[in-house]
Amino acid sequence: MSDQQPELPNRQVPFSEAFKEFIAKGWAPHPTQLPVQLESAPYAARRRRQISSQFPGDRLIIPAGGLRVRSNDTDYRFRPHSAFAHLTGLGTDHEPDAVLVLDPTDESHDATLYFQPRAPRDSAEFYADTRYGEMWVGRRPSLEELSSLCGIRCAPIDQLADDLAKGADSTQLRALISPGDTSLMQILAEIGDSGSVEESDEQHAARQERQQELNSALAMALSELRLIKDEFEISQLREACRETVRAFGEVVAALPEAVRRGRGERWVEGIFGLHARHVGNAVGYDTIAAAGDHSCTLHWIRNDGDLSEGDLLLMDAGVELDTLYTADVTRTMPINGRFGESQRMVYDAVLEAQEAGIAAARPGAAFLDVHKAAVAVIARHLHEWGLLPITPEESLTPEGGLHRRWMVHGTSHHLGIDVHDCAQARVENYREGTLQPGMVLTVEPGLYFKTDDELVPEHLRGIGVRIEDDILITENGSENLSAGLPRTSADVETWMASRWS
């Protein structure tokens, strides 16, 4: 590690030689006891073996990703790439700019985790580096400490370029690349170009296209690796759902205060976020706290509206644990604790659709069967209410789809370490796939009648309802992981009253 002082921001006073000498003295030694291995580490090792078996002889490169600038010299809170977390077992904010490399051996792969270890206290990084310095961001792990934590051999990140270059002419590389990984992209570009000085533009383009295909195949395989959850992942999703249930209860208890204060959607968002940060890493996605007509905007995350008596609050939120596994739950609640007649009618129709979807979520069923079961109920109710100009059967055909005016989204997605997990899986294994034990998916039908929709009778306008639960496919059926929250309209009212008593 160089002792050369890094370039300072324009507002920082240069460090004197006397300070540099003084700052290095008088520190207690770092603890010598290594941390206990993470509970997730053996499961991550098993996942590395699984991905290794798919790409024998290839060098696999999986980065955590880097910090992203929020504004000027402040960064967004770091969260590692989900594939990196899945294969290392590391969660929370481990570890900016780290790269996991799986090097091929005769039988499998050897794993090395490259990252920026903490610097000694007599180095400029210790006191002057606002991104990595211990004085700025806290004590970072040593190579030995992180290795003990995750059970992977660790090496300093400044060795990465040289190590990747070794044998690159005879070893096929596959890398998981994100747009912000500029330093890794540069290293890989230099390695790729090192032996290609004489190639034509056409050959260069063909080589790059081939490399992109190799990388895409790795991204797809890493995504599909998460389709079926292991026992550790299922335990984490159960816990995320339990904490999410508790957080919803805290929100309901705070609704009278949210109404009183004005801009109550922000109050709701804040109460849930406080709970999520206290018990876990964060929220798994931006909380939707949508009151009144905002409940008809599917991804309403501005959350700047009031909560008004007589309106509904549609809340879509999930706690993300330190391991990064997240729940994804939606409840629609009357702000005053009692559903109006039209609100109850819509709510009960959506609940019936959800129950049909959950009943269809069984091993051996098609993934799309869940959606088909739910929207069949939606279309029937829309027809009974006189909103569909065609029959439900006609609307449910590919040539119809008119019911989608009031429920444009799908009913389910996979859930796990990402809220929309396994997103790069092949369509035949996802949308056209078959449900298997260990899969976790949401079931979340809805109906949304916007205030300016003139095809809807006035008594329905401004009503948006979604009910969402997290469903584990089991050997014999399914388990509702978020069943701790009430779902029927009567139970919702009773639950809300109990939180206010």
Number of C-alpha atoms within 10 A of each C-alpha: 9 9 10 9 15 12 10 13 11 7 6 9 8 13 13 9 8 8 10 16 10 11 15 15 10 7 8 6 6 8 7 8 7 13 15 11 16 18 12 20 20 16 19 22 18 13 20 21 17 15 19 21 13 12 18 16 19 20 21 23 22 24 27 28 26 19 19 14 11 10 8 6 10 12 12 10 11 16 20 23 21 23 21 24 25 27 22 28 24 24 23 18 16 21 27 20 18 23 23 23 22 22 21 19 12 7 10 20 22 16 21 18 24 23 26 20 21 18 20 13 17 15 19 21 24 23 20 21 18 17 14 20 21 19 14 14 12 11 15 17 18 19 19 17 19 24 19 18 20 24 21 20 16 23 21 15 15 12 11 20 16 10 12 18 16 11 9 16 12 9 15 15 20 24 22 24 19 14 7 12 16 13 13 21 15 12 15 19 12 13 19 18 13 12 11 12 8 9 12 10 9 9 12 16 12 12 16 14 12 12 17 16 13 17 19 17 18 21 22 16 19 25 19 18 18 25 23 19 19 14 11 14 21 19 13 21 30 20 20 29 29 18 23 28 21 16 22 23 17 16 22 22 18 17 24 16 14 22 19 12 12 15 16 25 26 22 24 28 24 15 19 27 21 15 20 24 15 12 16 21 20 23 24 24 18 17 25 26 30 32 30 24 21 27 27 25 15 18 14 19 18 15 20 18 18 19 29 19 14 15 23 28 28 28 28 25 28 30 35 32 27 18 22 30 29 32 33 30 25 24 20 24 25 23 23 20 20 21 20 13 11 13 23 17 14 23 25 17 20 24 24 18 30 29 21 21 27 26 15 21 30 25 19 14 14 19 24 20 20 29 24 19 20 27 26 18 22 26 27 20 21 20 17 11 11 13 16 19 12 16 15 23 12 16 21 19 10 8 8 14 17 22 25 17 13 20 22 15 14 17 24 23 19 24 26 28 27 21 21 16 19 27 19 15 20 15 10 9 14 20 15 13 15 17 25 21 17 21 22 31 28 27 30 29 30 28 25 25 26 21 18 11 15 10 12 17 13 12 12 18 21 23 25 30 28 27 25 24 25 27 25 26 22 17 12 9 17 20 16 18 22 25 14 12 21 16 21 15 20 13 12 20 18 14 17 22 15 12 14 12 6
